[in-house]
Amino acid sequence: MDGVITEYPAEIVTEGEVEHIDSLLTAGEVANLLHAHINTVRRWSNLGILPSFRIGPRGDRRFREKDVMAFLLK
């Protein structure tokens, strides 16, 4: 799959498991949630402080909701 960069392994999801997929948030949504600037969220992602993965040919960042919540509890 050219252009797709992921840090997490791809998972095969069957129709019955769809409700178990984590919510994905954009960098902007995470910034609003954390009351931080979007560039700060990107920097935390680059440093590995806030786990993220990249999707699509542009490499857009996506954050798992559970990772953001774990970040808040640190």
N, C-alpha and C positions, 0 to 999 in steps of 0.2 A: 504494500500500500504506500505508494509514493506520496510524500508530503505530509504524512501523518506521523507525528511524534508523540509517544506516550511514555510516561514514567511508570504507569501501572500496567500490569499485563492485561491484555484483552480477556474478557470473560464471555463465555457462551451463555446466553440467557434464553431459557425456554419461555413459552407463553405464560405458564403458570407462575413464573418467578418475577414477572415484571414489577410487581408491587414492592420488591425488595431492593430495587435499584436506588442508590443514593441520589439525592437532589444535587444537581450541579449548578454552581453559581459562577457568574462572570466576575472579572476583576472589579468592574464598577459596582456590582452588587455587593461584593465583599467589602469594598471601600466604604460604601454607605453603611453597611452593617457594623463595621468597626470604627466608624467616624474617623477614617484616615483618608489621606489623599491616595488616588489610584496609583501614583508613582511609588508610594510607600509600599503598597500591596505588591506591586511588581518587584520591587527590590527585595522584600521578604521572600517572595517566590524564588527569585534568582539565587538568594543566599541559602535556600532550603529551610528557612525558618517556618514558612507556611507552605505545606505541600500542595502542589498543583500538577496538572498535566496539560498537554497541548493537543488540540484537535484541529482538523481541517488543513488545507494547504497553506493557510496563512500562519498556522501555529498559534491560534487563539488559546489563551489560558482558560482553564476551567478548574474550579475548586470544589472538592466534595464538602457538602454541608457539615458532615461529621468531623472533617479535618479542621474546618473553621471553628467549630464549637470546642474542639480539643485545644486549639490555639488560644481561645478565650480563657480556658480554665488553667492555663500554665501560670 
